[in-house]
Amino acid sequence: MRQLLPRLYHWQAFNPDIKHHVDSYYVRLEPPVLIDPMLPDEGINWFDPHGAPAHIYMTNRLHDRHCQHYIDRYGATVWCHRAGLHEFANGSLTVTPFEHGDALPGGVTAVEVGVLCPEETALLIPAAEGVLAIGDALIRWNGEIGFVPDALLGDNPPAIRAGIRDAFMRICETFEFDHLIFAHGAPIVGGGKAALQRYLETVTG
């Protein structure tokens, strides 16, 4: 568990479903929230003295990860964009829907990305000078922002890349933030918006 900012914590854990390490976050808002959480190496007890997580935000329907552990321990409410609820129609997880543009508990804003999948959501978090949480639309690999491999981008990767570029350009024009956190890749603390804008300028589809 690593503290990035006064109220923001980050950890990595191995996800056996995709056979890679992934990234998760705890934000000590009012109330505390989790973003795409796995269990940390320190165990779920780590949260007890820091503040029980009350809400969990998934950036897309595939990031349920270890949500059930937090429901069982803390009664946390799990949120996913309404377009992704079909993933849980079998009752595998109790999920509360949100819409893009909604203000969520803790002052978090659900920001539309879509494109990659209808429910893909960025989360604007009111911590420090603003934190933007990114799910699968963009990743950070070896210190560089980028896309997932073409095989994961559907039938027309150039069109998907262009659509993601346009979505994040709109986000940069609309919202203020200074830090980026990724579901897949190391966070950028300070200068995140500028780094994102520089990358988007290189994307041609």
C-alpha positions as CSV (number, residue, x, y, z in Angstrom):
1,M,0.0,0.0,0.0
2,R,1.5,3.3,-1.1
3,Q,0.3,6.8,-0.2
4,L,0.3,9.0,-3.3
5,L,-1.4,12.1,-1.9
6,P,-2.7,13.0,1.6
7,R,-6.0,11.2,0.9
8,L,-5.1,8.8,-1.9
9,Y,-3.6,5.3,-1.7
10,H,-2.5,2.9,-4.4
11,W,-1.6,-0.7,-4.5
12,Q,-1.0,-3.5,-7.0
13,A,-2.2,-7.1,-6.9
14,F,-2.1,-10.1,-9.2
15,N,-5.4,-10.7,-10.9
16,P,-5.7,-14.4,-11.7
17,D,-8.6,-13.7,-14.1
18,I,-6.3,-11.9,-16.6
19,K,-2.9,-13.2,-15.2
20,H,-1.5,-9.7,-14.7
21,H,-1.0,-7.3,-11.9
22,V,-3.6,-4.6,-11.8
23,D,-3.9,-1.3,-9.9
24,S,-6.4,-0.3,-7.2
25,Y,-7.1,2.8,-5.1
26,Y,-8.5,3.9,-1.8
27,V,-9.5,7.5,-1.4
28,R,-10.3,8.8,2.1
29,L,-13.2,11.0,1.1
30,E,-16.3,11.6,3.1
31,P,-17.2,8.7,3.0
32,P,-14.1,6.7,1.9
33,V,-14.3,5.0,-1.5
34,L,-12.4,2.4,-3.5
35,I,-11.7,2.3,-7.2
36,D,-11.6,-1.0,-9.0
37,P,-10.3,-2.8,-5.9
38,M,-8.4,-6.0,-5.4
39,L,-7.3,-7.0,-1.9
40,P,-4.0,-5.4,-0.8
41,D,-1.1,-7.6,0.3
42,E,-1.6,-6.1,3.8
43,G,-5.0,-7.8,3.9
44,I,-8.5,-6.3,4.3
45,N,-7.7,-5.4,7.9
46,W,-5.5,-2.5,6.7
47,F,-8.7,-0.4,6.1
48,D,-10.0,-0.7,9.7
49,P,-7.9,2.1,11.2
50,H,-7.9,4.2,8.0
51,G,-11.7,4.3,7.5
52,A,-14.0,1.6,6.2
53,P,-14.7,1.9,2.5
54,A,-18.4,2.8,2.0
55,H,-18.5,2.8,-1.8
56,I,-16.8,1.0,-4.6
57,Y,-16.7,2.5,-8.1
58,M,-16.1,0.3,-11.1
59,T,-14.8,2.0,-14.2
60,N,-16.4,-0.7,-16.3
61,R,-18.4,-3.9,-15.7
62,L,-15.3,-6.2,-15.8
63,H,-13.6,-4.6,-12.8
64,D,-15.6,-6.3,-10.1
65,R,-12.3,-7.9,-8.9
66,H,-12.6,-8.4,-5.1
67,C,-15.7,-6.3,-4.6
68,Q,-17.5,-9.1,-2.8
69,H,-14.9,-9.1,0.0
70,Y,-15.6,-5.5,0.8
71,I,-19.3,-6.0,0.7
72,D,-19.0,-8.9,3.1
73,R,-16.7,-7.0,5.5
74,Y,-17.9,-3.4,5.3
75,G,-21.3,-3.5,3.6
76,A,-19.8,-1.4,0.8
77,T,-22.1,-0.3,-2.0
78,V,-20.8,-1.2,-5.5
79,W,-21.5,1.1,-8.4
80,C,-21.3,0.5,-12.1
81,H,-22.7,2.4,-15.1
82,R,-26.2,1.2,-16.0
83,A,-25.0,-0.1,-19.4
84,G,-22.9,-2.7,-17.7
85,L,-25.5,-4.2,-15.3
86,H,-26.1,-7.2,-17.6
87,E,-22.8,-8.6,-16.4
88,F,-24.5,-9.2,-13.0
89,A,-27.9,-10.3,-14.1
90,N,-27.2,-13.8,-12.6
91,G,-26.9,-12.2,-9.2
92,S,-23.2,-12.7,-8.9
93,L,-22.8,-9.3,-7.4
94,T,-25.2,-6.7,-6.1
95,V,-24.5,-3.5,-8.0
96,T,-26.1,0.0,-7.9
97,P,-26.3,1.8,-11.3
98,F,-25.2,5.3,-12.1
99,E,-25.3,7.4,-15.3
100,H,-22.6,9.4,-16.9
101,G,-22.6,12.8,-15.4
102,D,-23.9,11.7,-12.0
103,A,-22.4,13.1,-8.8
104,L,-21.6,10.1,-6.7
105,P,-21.0,9.8,-2.9
106,G,-17.8,11.4,-1.8
107,G,-18.2,14.1,-4.5
108,V,-16.9,11.8,-7.3
109,T,-18.1,12.7,-10.8
110,A,-18.9,9.9,-13.3
111,V,-17.4,11.1,-16.6
112,E,-18.4,9.5,-19.9
113,V,-15.7,7.7,-22.0
114,G,-17.8,5.0,-23.7
115,V,-16.3,3.9,-27.0
116,L,-14.4,0.9,-25.8
117,C,-17.6,-0.3,-24.2
118,P,-20.8,1.6,-23.4
119,E,-20.2,1.7,-19.6
120,E,-16.5,2.7,-19.7
121,T,-16.3,5.6,-17.2
122,A,-13.6,7.9,-16.0
123,L,-13.9,9.2,-12.4
124,L,-13.1,12.7,-11.4
125,I,-12.1,12.6,-7.7
126,P,-12.0,15.7,-5.5
127,A,-8.6,15.1,-3.9
128,A,-5.6,17.4,-4.1
129,E,-5.9,19.4,-7.3
130,G,-8.2,16.8,-8.9
131,V,-7.6,13.1,-9.7
132,L,-8.9,11.4,-12.9
133,A,-9.3,7.7,-12.6
134,I,-9.1,5.8,-16.0
135,G,-10.2,2.2,-16.5
136,D,-9.4,0.2,-19.7
137,A,-9.6,3.0,-22.3
138,L,-6.0,4.0,-21.6
139,I,-3.3,2.2,-19.7
140,R,0.3,3.1,-18.6
141,W,3.0,0.6,-19.6
142,N,6.7,1.1,-18.9
143,G,6.0,4.7,-17.9
144,E,4.1,5.5,-21.1
145,I,0.4,6.2,-21.6
146,G,-1.1,4.1,-24.4
147,F,-3.9,1.7,-25.5
148,V,-4.5,-1.9,-24.8
149,P,-3.4,-4.3,-27.7
150,D,-5.5,-4.1,-30.9
151,A,-6.9,-7.6,-30.2
152,L,-8.8,-6.1,-27.2
153,L,-10.1,-3.1,-29.2
154,G,-12.8,-4.8,-31.2
155,D,-13.2,-5.1,-35.0
156,N,-11.9,-1.6,-35.9
157,P,-9.0,-0.6,-33.6
158,P,-8.2,2.7,-35.5
159,A,-11.8,3.9,-35.0
160,I,-11.8,2.9,-31.3
161,R,-8.5,4.7,-30.7
162,A,-9.8,7.8,-32.4
163,G,-13.0,7.7,-30.4
164,I,-11.0,7.3,-27.1
165,R,-8.8,10.2,-28.1
166,D,-11.8,12.4,-28.8
167,A,-13.4,11.4,-25.5
168,F,-10.4,12.3,-23.5
169,M,-9.8,15.5,-25.4
170,R,-13.4,16.5,-24.3
171,I,-12.6,15.5,-20.7
172,C,-9.4,17.7,-20.8
173,E,-11.4,20.6,-22.1
174,T,-14.1,20.3,-19.6
175,F,-12.5,19.3,-16.3
176,E,-9.6,20.4,-14.2
177,F,-7.3,17.7,-12.7
178,D,-3.6,17.3,-12.0
179,H,-3.2,13.6,-11.3
180,L,-4.0,10.4,-13.3
181,I,-4.6,7.0,-11.8
182,F,-5.0,3.9,-14.0
183,A,-6.6,0.5,-13.5
184,H,-3.7,-0.8,-15.5
185,G,-0.4,1.0,-14.8
186,A,1.4,3.3,-12.5
187,P,-0.2,6.5,-11.6
188,I,1.0,10.0,-12.6
189,V,1.2,12.3,-9.6
190,G,1.4,15.9,-10.7
191,G,1.3,17.0,-14.3
192,G,-1.1,14.3,-15.2
193,K,-3.4,16.4,-17.3
194,A,-0.5,17.9,-19.3
195,A,0.9,14.4,-19.8
196,L,-2.5,13.2,-21.1
197,Q,-2.8,16.1,-23.5
198,R,0.6,15.5,-24.9
199,Y,-0.2,11.9,-25.5
200,L,-3.5,12.6,-27.1
201,E,-1.8,15.0,-29.6
202,T,0.1,12.0,-30.9
203,V,-2.9,9.7,-31.5
204,T,-4.0,9.5,-35.1
205,G,-6.2,6.4,-34.9
